[in-house]
């Protein structure tokens, strides 16, 4: 089947991104604060964990944004949020079996640095009282280059930040205006220079395709310019237009969005450009220099996938703090309340802000490993991952995909073909017992 025919048949289908399994769309209120507390107490005190801190505020909200973020400009709002994060850390620590070791700390948002250097330092100090940071732990943060100056960069370095991600999205002025994020190249370059000057040298840049007004020519120019900036990693996500769920996305004219065939062509071109520049493709949407830890993880089959995307983080436990933050524990997932006001009320009342989650049951964990293997390695041996389990129904559902050349099935071995890799989420969805193909619920397959 031709690329055009495959795109027409499959690219527009709505499927999860599978940064977890089950996905957050399947979380329910059946899991609450008591479950959360009990699961925290059952963690292995000898096992290093990862931490995530979510800051849900930006000084301006981009039109394309699909994150749990709100616009805010008042310093008292930021100060109050910092205090509540620290209170939540203390609430969570009461239920832990000891002072757990931390291998990774990631700040996301929103714009985490909106809190200011002193507030970030205060949160790190609070974390340090309740957790034990390993000597070589990875300390990463998401940054808005428009809000980064030299003093802030120095504050980040003083905190031990050793990896930073910049949201770039696109460098074409027309596209930037269309997505409400005017960010000229010199702003990005200056931000990278600030980080390098203070010793933060691991730089990730985030791009997007499928944005309003984008063309193959404009994306090619953006990618070539980004390559000249020499980042360690680049993530290139497909824009998910879901205005029914994200009011800010209603500012984007749907008529200006590339169609399915254009999106596919853009994604394919991006992959070719970064491959030609010597970057290793990581899964479906990340690229890394050959000496980066992500590329090394691919080479030894240790790539993983979590809420931050592709990662070499193999810690099974992630504890999240802040409004909407998700934790992955041995017993299941828990998510905090997404509304900032409701989150504040819970914290001020001295209560865990858990709103919903999912308790692992049945073969959830096995299916999670199958889906992660497909998303990371593009192949899975069901006998090795799920010995003794019967997935005959799923293998039958793969037959149409196999007939179209997207996947090969040899006994219990499932392998996504080269032409099928852009559609791997469709293959993964076959093993998702919660799957519901709804156009307003998930993003396009490509």
Secondary structure, DSSP 8 states (H G I E B T S, - for coil): --HHHHIIIIIT-B----SSSS-GGG-BTTS-HHHHHHHHHTS-TTS-EEEEEEE-EESS--TT--SS-EE---HHHHHHHHHHHHHHHHHHHTTSSS--EEEEEEEEES-GGGG-HHHHHHHHHHHHHHSEEEEEEEEEEEE-GGG--HHHHHHHHHTT--EEEEEEE---HHHHHHTT----HHHHHHHHHHHHHTT--EEEEEEEES-TT--HHHHHHHHHHHHHTT-SEEEEEE----TTT-GGGGGS-GGGS--HHHHHHHHHHHHHHHHHTT-EEETTTEEE-TTSHHHHHHHTT--EEETTEEE----S-EEEESTT-EEEETTEEEEE-SSHHHHHHHHHTT---EEEEEE--TTHHHHHHHHHHHHHHSEEEHHHHSTT---HHHHHHTHHHHHTTSEEEETTEEEE-TTTGGGHHHHHHTT-TT----TTTS-B--
